Amino acid sequence: MPTRKQRRRRQKDRRHEYEYVYVDEEGHEVEVDEPATTDGNPTKNVKAPAKGASKAKPRSGKALREPPEPSWSRAVKRAVPWQIGIFVLVVFLFHSQSLVGRVLTALLYGVLFIPMMYLTDRMVRNRWLKQQGALPQKDKRPRGQ
């Protein structure tokens, strides 16, 4: 059974008439023309939008911000807060190990955050490029060097 609030909202929706409009490229609202049908039922011939058509566009209508190129310096800057947090957690929570063991464990986890942040930035950038239709740039250097 719907709540009182849900019933009031439903009644309010039924009281108001809505016009369907869409925004064109220039930003103007344009009324939607209802398709003419032979049997008088306008919903039968209306096509559903393609599933993949709306994936690249954000829901809010804003353009997605371009993620910056991944760099090691940016990865280090982003990893520092995580390193500090892990250091504090490991040193204070692992009481069964010696202090030296806890500090070394915390430093190891902290150092591993740097390549993880770089790979995350690279993955986000490549996904954004793929959505925009551009291919990610490949590294020009040979792998052995």
C-alpha positions in Angstrom: 0.0 0.0 0.0 1.5 3.4 -1.0 2.2 5.9 1.7 0.4 9.2 2.0 3.3 11.0 0.5 3.3 8.7 -2.5 -0.4 9.0 -3.0 -0.2 12.8 -2.9 2.6 12.8 -5.5 0.7 10.5 -7.8 -2.4 12.7 -7.5 -0.3 15.8 -8.3 1.2 14.1 -11.4 -2.3 13.4 -12.6 -3.5 17.0 -12.1 -0.8 18.6 -14.2 -0.5 18.4 -18.0 3.0 17.9 -19.3 4.4 18.8 -22.6 7.2 16.7 -24.0 10.1 18.8 -25.4 13.7 18.2 -26.2 16.7 20.6 -26.4 18.3 21.0 -29.9 22.0 21.7 -30.6 21.6 25.5 -30.1 20.0 24.9 -26.7 16.4 25.8 -27.7 13.5 23.7 -26.4 11.6 22.2 -29.3 8.2 20.5 -28.9 8.1 16.8 -29.9 5.8 16.1 -32.9 3.8 13.0 -32.3 4.1 10.5 -35.1 1.0 10.0 -37.2 -0.3 6.5 -37.1 -3.0 4.7 -39.1 -4.7 3.0 -36.2 -4.8 6.1 -33.9 -2.6 4.5 -31.2 0.5 6.8 -31.2 2.6 4.4 -29.0 2.7 1.5 -31.3 5.0 3.0 -34.0 7.3 4.9 -31.6 10.8 3.4 -31.6 12.8 2.9 -28.5 16.2 4.6 -28.3 19.2 2.4 -29.1 20.9 1.0 -26.0 24.4 2.1 -27.0 23.3 5.6 -28.0 23.2 7.2 -24.6 26.3 5.5 -23.1 28.8 8.2 -24.2 26.6 11.1 -23.0 26.4 12.1 -19.4 23.0 12.0 -17.7 23.2 15.6 -16.5 23.7 17.0 -20.1 27.1 18.4 -19.3 30.2 17.4 -21.2 32.5 15.1 -19.4 35.7 16.7 -18.2 38.8 15.4 -20.0 41.0 13.4 -17.6 44.6 14.6 -17.6 47.5 12.6 -19.0 48.7 10.1 -16.5 52.1 11.0 -14.9 54.2 9.6 -12.2 54.5 12.9 -10.4 50.7 13.2 -10.2 50.5 9.5 -9.1 52.9 10.3 -6.2 50.9 13.3 -5.1 47.7 11.4 -5.1 49.3 8.4 -3.3 50.7 10.3 -0.4 47.4 10.6 1.6 46.8 6.9 1.1 50.4 6.1 2.2 50.0 8.1 5.4 46.6 6.4 6.2 48.0 2.9 5.6 51.1 3.7 7.7 49.0 4.8 10.6 46.6 1.9 10.4 49.4 -0.7 10.1 51.5 0.7 12.8 48.7 1.0 15.3 46.6 -2.1 14.4 49.2 -4.9 14.0 50.3 -5.3 17.6 51.5 -8.9 17.1 54.5 -7.8 15.0 57.5 -5.9 16.0 57.6 -2.2 15.4 60.3 -2.6 12.7 58.1 -5.2 10.9 55.0 -3.0 11.1 56.9 0.0 9.7 58.4 -2.0 6.9 55.0 -3.5 6.0 53.4 0.0 6.0 56.2 1.3 3.8 55.8 -1.6 1.3 52.1 -1.0 1.0 52.7 2.8 0.7 55.1 2.3 -2.1 52.7 0.0 -3.9 50.1 2.7 -4.0 52.1 4.8 -6.5 52.0 2.4 -9.5 48.4 1.6 -8.6 47.4 5.3 -8.8 49.3 5.6 -12.1 47.6 2.6 -13.6 44.2 3.9 -12.4 44.8 7.3 -14.1 45.9 5.5 -17.3 42.8 3.3 -17.2 40.5 6.3 -16.7 42.2 8.3 -19.5 42.0 5.3 -22.0 38.3 4.8 -21.2 37.5 8.4 -21.8 39.4 8.4 -25.1 37.5 5.3 -26.2 34.2 7.0 -25.4 35.2 10.0 -27.4 36.1 7.9 -30.4 39.8 8.5 -30.2 42.3 5.7 -29.7 44.8 5.9 -26.8 48.3 6.8 -27.9 50.7 4.0 -27.8 54.2 4.3 -26.4 56.6 4.9 -29.3 59.6 3.4 -27.5 60.5 -0.3 -28.0 59.7 -2.4 -25.0 63.3 -3.6 -24.4 64.7 -0.1 -23.8 
